[in-house]
Amino acid sequence: MSSHQETLAAINSALPKCGDYQAVMLHATNLAEEIKQKVGAAVGETALYEAAKAPIEAMQVSAAAAAAAGQEMREALISIQRGLQRMG
């Protein structure tokens, strides 16, 4: 197997994982929102909600950044893949 073929095989293996990474991060964002809503609704205590608010928002920001990074990684891999395919 040539170096190009090995690289293409590695890229083909990695591409689905980029999508999985984004799905996990989307799930984390949704979970954070669900926690935020339940803490706010079930407890009704402003102090508890405020204590939970900052970590939940940090989790959402991290999840969004990770999802964006996963998308950038996917686009970069596709670009490399296309270049290698053109090179033969």
Secondary structure, DSSP 4 states (H G I P E B T S, - for coil): --HHHHHHHHHHHHHHHHHHHHHHHHHHHHHHHHHHHHIIIII--HHHHHHHHHHHHHHHHHHHHHHHHHHHHHHHHHHHHHHHHHH-
